């Protein structure tokens, strides 16, 4: 779908406030014990925006309210996010709280409520402490932007902030695309308990931005899995405020592919950071599948493998147990010809022609001791290729999730 | 599908050798370190038999060979099973070994090879040690039957043998149905690394037995999950040797429902025992879904819930975290009306009308400290009902699977 042209795209130190015309803030308002828990991104001018949302039947109140902000047009000036409480499954009071949260933020910024998106992440089924939210929005308006503050404020069980930034040239202008994300458990397809925020100073056509975000989400955020779960609150939001001064981008623009590639690199970085920071994870696992009947089946199989608890525990145990990869491939609905499958870990071929291949267990173990593991599968059926990311399954995953809420 | 009529069905102490005309044995031949690893069930007369197999793309050699035994007719006199080595993904040599294993057993019993079914379970991708198998089959022929020996010989990471037995009256004759199973990891739909063997002295029509086994498997073995995985070697085999002397059973027989109910009780017991003995498990979790659009969707949702790592860790942590149940329901493809969903744990209602319900956390915690946990979900859409079984996810699951092969 996307032609890569990475020559002119440079990764730089930066954050969602690096693109021109954006600021980002974060404060501690007491929803979490000590860490920042309320964050805000503001564009100095209304930004063409796009969003993708959780596919869960149970969409949280803030998701519904943000959808409402996009009902009339796709311009957004700010996004307000709290962590600790998801405001999901909270009925009418939850909806009222979400609308109030949006309105208070809009009032502070002196814009219509529909110019504000909101997002929440945390425990399901508890009401927001609206006194803290109300005071917090006031505090936020008086607080200076600070590096990493927004990025911290959106975290829950994450162990670190996740951000990335790229620069490129479009119409001879410097364009910056940056992003941050959160998420480390309840992560599977459709962006389970994950949030992603992308800012850019590029000018982008509305429909083109939404289409690009949807397509890129499918091969980045939707290709990560930590535990096969989907949350009620997932959202990825992209804001393009045009401050770079380029001609509005769409598919007919000569630099469209440059933009698209930069956009994808941002989302892929953020997705991989989420997988790497999966609850209890010690390793990032990348699974590349090629030779599938088509791209979709390659994506399905790669995600099946990276989502297998048995593969995940084997990687944690530095055990090149390719039989578990066979197990994961075997029970997918995708087309598979067992005798044509080849499985590689760290460059060594472990399985081919329907039979185990002799390989160095020692080299495989050394490779699996690293913190970035690549598993490659060649199906030899067609030319579909796809990649998925996940992490190992460890004692700490169980520890975190057996004791998270209480 | 099945009308229950349990009045005349009695659970008794017994094993696969309890039905008339069956014997069962198990010996240690050195595939496992110390435990029995080769087992045999023999019927004194050829038994009408039926089987269901793994849905994996990668069917192990013994699965293919057993399918071959059913090609011409459905009569089987014996089933030979080894543990430790799955003989899966072992190419031509694996097929040759499987055929030899079947032939040697048939020779000992003085029957055609097609009268013998074989089955293997254990590590994928390693060849059988055929010297041990050859000697083992001889040893087996000279060994006396013993209580629990077959049941032990089929185990891998299982912590205990799994068996059940029921008696009922058909045509005025006493009929016994018994079974045993193995499986504790790589367990999900389609009977991942699980084996089940059912023996009965009832006379049963061939087609009726296969149909009954397939239907009962769908609501018993196919409704358990330990880790979402499917194996290369799964098989459930039922043998009906007619020694009870009843008129052959089929759907037109007046006692058909009695037989079917007993058969289902055997399979449900065995399935639940597998879930209860899931790798590292401390609790059996039963999830009952009612009010779904149809039976199939109820089965899908119940299995989704019981398969959720987050639900499993919450149960392990005795945390009535119904938000995770919402999460699991939310990302199923089945029809769900969020505001109509009701969630119950141990009789307390936790979620209803789209809102959390007040409940006693203390009572819930007490309940979750037990070793059999029931979660009930009422969808209030239709009249489809279904049940699934699984277990909690614990540190020991990770321990077992991070170190199983090496």
Interface residues (C-beta under 8 A of the other chain):
Chain A: X54 X55 X56 X57 X58 X86 X88 X89 X90 X91 X92 X93 X123 X124 X125 X126 X185 X186 X188 X189 X190 X192 X227 X228 X229 X230 X231 X232 X307 X308 X309 X310 X313 X314 X316 X317 X319 X321 X322 X323 X324 X326 X327 X328 X329 X330 X331 X332 X336 X338 X351 X353 X354 X355 X356 X393 X394 X395 X397 X398 X399 X401 X402 X403 X404 X405 X406
Chain B: X54 X55 X56 X57 X58 X59 X86 X88 X89 X90 X91 X92 X93 X123 X124 X125 X126 X185 X186 X188 X189 X190 X192 X227 X228 X229 X230 X231 X232 X307 X308 X309 X310 X313 X314 X316 X317 X319 X321 X322 X323 X324 X326 X327 X328 X329 X330 X331 X332 X336 X338 X351 X353 X354 X355 X356 X393 X394 X395 X397 X398 X399 X401 X402 X403 X404 X405 X406
